[in-house]
């Protein structure tokens, strides 16, 4: 019995010693990287991570980046990328240690990494123990993850602030809860830099081949400036940076005798971001009337399904198509005046059946926006739509 106790004691001691050594090696790798940028917030983290990495690369800074969003990616200094391997496909914040180890092999001048923690305590551990950023990004505060960070948006703001670098700099484009961010930054002796989207011109935005927001670009420009990268070089790097797989795009398809403009807005799955994305697309003329909306419902997102249904009057579509389940959770939130425009295609349906029924009765030029959550029937819909013939670029209006 004494022998087993000694073995247990020695084993525990060896594990503790090994952990201390690994921690020291991890910190040494981190501190060898001059600029460590941790991107946090509710919407746009993956896009901002890519924009920052592109801006820094273009300025001659050897930069490694890692995104977590739609498809986690490790981005090499030359801009090439590969999926992040996860055992059993499960994400865990501890994977950041391996990312830092891989990044250190390049002896980079910058590491740009997306925060993958939701729980407030893990956000703080991610900053203090795993990344120790010198530049933080807190892009925005939106209505999401209220169960973990809420219940109010003020609570979400304070939770996100736990990733601010003590004694460092934090860049934000948040306006509504800027006072809270200033207060929290002051507690951490952190300089808060407010990025101004109005400082980004329409001409500068025209350089992007994909749809992004001035807020995101302004944040990346502020990060580049902090790292000493000239504005023009930063913009050129952002224009050349490959977008995230989940980035907002408009696809042009031929659907029989009609032409369809399809916007996948699933990634913006909170009400404010959804309306902002649709408004931006309309304002740019990327989508137009008649506009149809697909709401994908999930059984584990019943509240979100209802939030999407409640947006119908503000979107004012020609038709509302409900897919997934339970579609009733979205339908009951749609005001009665709009019920005659609702088509319920709920349940588990093959992708080809979804698209067939979706296209039924349409003609001419029309637009389709998909909102809610992508998983399940939403993925099937997107995959099946992608099989439609594309409208040649020169034939697009």
Helices and strands as residue ranges (DSSP letters): H 2-31, E 35-40, H 45-58, E 63-67, E 73-75, E 81-83, G 87-89, H 95-104, E 110-114, H 120-125, I 126-131, E 135-138, H 146-149, H 153-160, G 161-163, E 169-172, H 178-187, E 191-194, G 197-199, H 202-205, H 214-226, H 231-240, E 250-255, E 258-264, H 271-283, E 291-297, H 302-310, H 312-315, E 319-324, H 328-331, G 336-341, E 342-346, H 351-359, E 365-372, H 377-385, G 393-395
